[in-house]
Amino acid sequence: MKKRSIGRLVTSCLFTLLIICSESITFGQTSKPQFRVLAMTEAGGIHAPFVAAAKVWLKQLADENNFTIDYIENAEPVNDAFLANYQLFIQLNYPPYMWSDTAREAFRNYITQGKGGWVGFHHATLLGEFDGYPMWPWFSEFMGGIRYKNYIARFAKATVQVEAKNHPCMKGVPATFEVQKEEWYTYNKSPRPNVNVLATVDESSYSPDSEIKMGGDHPVVWSNEHVKARNVYVFMGHHPDLFRNDAFTTIFRNAIFWGVGK
């Protein structure tokens, strides 16, 4: 009797374990990601360390929050059908030139028709004539009608001041925070009249000081509310140490979930 009882118990335990494993496998197979993200990154070059750090950080965030992220290193795959697969487009240091006519039109439609959200970083405002390419006028208007003018080549530490404290992208971000190393682009004018400024850099806090300044009003995080897509531009994005900056990663995280409407 004891041997039969032990045998029944073992059989019962094995059967239960089989059911649990089967249910676990089935759940893993049917679980769908919340949303899909496309990130366009620069291949190599001076921004490679930032992009590499971003990929590590984004993978962890995606794994923890059940979304997927795909990467491309140029705009060649971009067309209407391709972008239809994604709820968010991250322009991760890719400039606003070297895009084909097809890619530019598809991106414009994506933004103006609100087909998905957009988060842009740093190099996305390198607007002007570069590498033999003309300036993209529509993208300039999207960024507030600005044109790139200059930058602090040797970097400077500076204090960023949050203006739009109630904007979803600024949730949990302190009123001021320091960025240790950044180039701090200047433009031909402030985008403020055409965008919702979320944060500015305090030019008086530059360390070391620099003559390359906007003259007081220097937005570094903003959103264009004249298009249907939820969008935010974050100027910071050159140095990989930004992913050790809680304020920066909070803005990045907030921008992703706000951009997809979560």
C-alpha positions in Angstrom: 0.0 0.0 0.0 2.8 2.4 0.9 4.5 1.8 -2.4 1.3 2.4 -4.4 0.6 5.6 -2.4 4.0 6.9 -3.1 3.7 6.0 -6.8 0.3 7.8 -7.0 1.8 10.9 -5.3 4.8 11.0 -7.7 2.5 10.6 -10.7 0.2 13.3 -9.4 3.1 15.7 -8.8 4.5 15.0 -12.3 1.1 15.6 -13.9 0.7 18.9 -12.0 4.2 20.0 -13.0 3.4 19.2 -16.7 0.3 21.3 -16.6 2.1 24.3 -15.1 4.9 24.0 -17.7 2.4 23.7 -20.5 0.5 26.8 -19.3 3.7 28.8 -18.9 4.8 27.9 -22.5 1.4 28.8 -23.8 1.4 32.1 -22.0 4.8 32.9 -23.4 3.7 32.1 -26.9 0.5 34.2 -26.8 1.7 37.3 -24.9 1.9 40.2 -27.3 4.1 43.3 -26.8 2.3 46.5 -25.8 3.7 48.4 -28.7 6.5 48.5 -31.2 9.3 51.1 -31.4 11.6 51.9 -34.3 14.9 53.6 -33.5 17.1 55.1 -36.3 20.7 55.4 -35.1 23.9 56.7 -36.5 26.4 53.9 -37.4 29.8 54.5 -35.9 31.2 58.0 -35.6 31.4 60.3 -32.5 28.0 59.3 -31.3 28.6 55.6 -31.3 29.2 55.4 -27.5 26.0 57.2 -26.8 24.0 54.9 -29.2 25.6 51.8 -27.6 24.6 52.9 -24.1 21.1 53.8 -25.4 20.6 50.3 -26.8 21.6 48.7 -23.5 19.2 51.0 -21.5 16.4 50.6 -24.0 16.6 46.8 -24.0 16.2 46.7 -20.3 13.3 49.1 -20.4 11.6 47.1 -23.2 12.1 43.8 -21.4 10.6 45.3 -18.2 7.6 46.8 -19.9 6.8 44.3 -22.7 7.5 46.3 -25.8 9.8 45.7 -28.7 12.4 47.9 -30.4 13.9 47.5 -33.8 16.9 49.5 -35.1 17.9 50.9 -38.5 21.1 52.8 -39.3 19.8 54.9 -42.2 16.5 56.1 -43.6 16.5 53.8 -46.7 13.8 51.4 -45.3 11.5 54.2 -44.3 8.2 54.4 -46.3 4.6 54.5 -45.3 4.2 50.7 -45.1 7.3 50.3 -43.0 6.4 53.0 -40.5 2.9 51.5 -40.2 4.4 48.7 -38.1 5.5 51.1 -35.3 3.8 53.2 -32.7 6.9 55.3 -31.9 9.8 56.5 -34.0 13.0 57.4 -32.0 15.5 59.5 -34.0 18.5 58.5 -31.9 21.1 61.0 -33.1 20.4 60.6 -36.8 20.6 64.0 -38.6 17.8 65.6 -40.6 19.6 64.9 -43.9 20.6 61.9 -46.0 16.9 60.9 -46.3 15.4 59.9 -49.6 12.4 61.7 -50.9 10.3 58.6 -50.1 11.5 58.5 -46.5 11.0 62.2 -46.0 7.4 62.1 -47.3 6.6 59.0 -45.2 8.0 60.6 -42.1 6.2 63.8 -42.7 2.9 61.9 -43.1 3.7 59.9 -39.9 4.1 63.1 -37.9 1.5 65.4 -39.5 -1.2 62.7 -39.5 -0.4 61.4 -36.0 0.3 57.8 -37.1 2.7 57.4 -34.2 4.8 59.3 -31.7 8.3 60.7 -32.1 11.3 61.3 -29.8 14.3 63.0 -31.2 17.7 63.5 -29.7 20.7 65.9 -30.2 21.8 65.5 -33.8 18.2 65.7 -35.0 18.5 69.5 -35.0 21.6 69.7 -37.1 19.7 71.8 -39.6 21.6 73.5 -42.5 23.7 72.5 -45.4 25.9 69.5 -44.4 27.9 66.9 -46.3 26.6 68.3 -49.6 22.9 68.0 -48.6 20.5 70.9 -48.5 18.5 71.8 -45.5 15.1 70.0 -45.1 12.7 73.0 -44.8 9.8 70.9 -43.4 12.0 69.4 -40.7 13.2 72.9 -39.7 9.6 74.0 -39.3 8.9 70.9 -37.3 11.7 71.8 -35.0 10.3 75.4 -34.5 11.7 77.1 -37.6 15.3 76.9 -36.5 18.6 76.5 -38.2 21.8 75.2 -36.6 24.4 77.9 -35.9 27.2 76.8 -33.6 28.2 74.5 -30.8 30.6 74.2 -27.8 33.1 71.8 -29.3 35.0 71.2 -26.1 31.8 70.6 -24.1 30.5 72.3 -21.0 28.8 71.3 -17.8 25.5 73.2 -17.3 22.3 73.4 -15.4 19.0 72.6 -17.1 15.8 74.3 -15.8 12.4 72.6 -16.3 9.7 75.1 -17.4 6.7 72.9 -18.1 6.6 71.0 -14.8 3.1 69.6 -15.5 4.0 68.1 -18.9 4.0 64.3 -18.9 7.6 64.2 -20.2 8.7 66.1 -17.1 6.9 63.9 -14.5 9.4 63.1 -11.7 12.1 65.3 -13.1 13.6 67.8 -10.6 13.1 71.5 -11.3 16.8 71.8 -12.1 19.5 69.2 -12.9 23.0 69.2 -14.1 24.4 67.8 -17.4 28.1 67.1 -17.0 29.3 67.1 -20.7 27.4 68.5 -23.6 28.0 70.6 -26.8 25.0 72.9 -26.3 24.0 73.8 -29.9 23.0 77.3 -30.7 20.5 78.2 -33.4 19.7 81.2 -35.5 16.8 81.9 -33.2 14.8 80.4 -30.4 12.1 78.0 -31.4 10.0 79.2 -28.5 7.4 81.1 -30.6 6.5 77.9 -32.5 6.9 75.2 -29.9 6.0 74.3 -26.3 9.3 74.7 -24.4 9.7 72.1 -21.7 13.2 72.9 -20.5 16.0 75.4 -21.1 19.7 75.5 -20.3 21.0 78.2 -18.0 23.8 79.6 -20.1 25.3 81.5 -17.1 26.0 78.0 -15.5 28.4 76.9 -18.3 31.5 75.4 -16.9 33.9 76.3 -18.4 32.2 79.4 -19.6 31.7 79.9 -23.3 31.0 82.8 -25.7 28.8 80.5 -27.7 25.4 81.3 -26.4 21.8 82.0 -27.5 21.6 85.1 -25.4 19.5 84.0 -22.5 16.6 82.0 -24.0 18.1 78.6 -24.9 15.5 75.8 -25.1 16.8 72.3 -24.9 13.6 70.2 -24.6 10.5 71.1 -26.5 7.4 69.7 -28.2 5.7 70.9 -31.4 1.9 71.0 -30.7 1.0 72.1 -34.3 1.2 68.5 -35.6 -1.0 65.5 -34.7 1.8 63.3 -33.5 2.9 63.4 -29.9 6.5 64.5 -30.2 9.4 65.7 -28.0 12.9 66.8 -28.9 15.7 66.4 -26.3 18.8 68.3 -27.2 21.1 66.3 -24.8 22.5 63.1 -26.4 26.2 63.2 -27.1 27.8 61.5 -24.1 27.0 57.9 -22.9 27.3 59.1 -19.3 23.8 60.6 -19.8 22.4 57.2 -19.0 23.8 57.6 -15.5 21.8 60.8 -15.1 18.4 60.1 -13.5 16.8 63.2 -14.9 17.8 62.4 -18.5 16.6 58.8 -18.3 13.4 59.9 -16.6 12.7 62.3 -19.5 13.6 59.5 -22.0 11.3 57.0 -20.3 8.4 59.5 -20.0 8.8 60.5 -23.6 8.5 56.9 -24.8 5.3 56.1 -22.9 3.7 59.5 -23.6 4.6 59.2 -27.2 2.6 56.0 -27.6 -0.2 57.3 -25.5 0.4 55.2 -22.4 
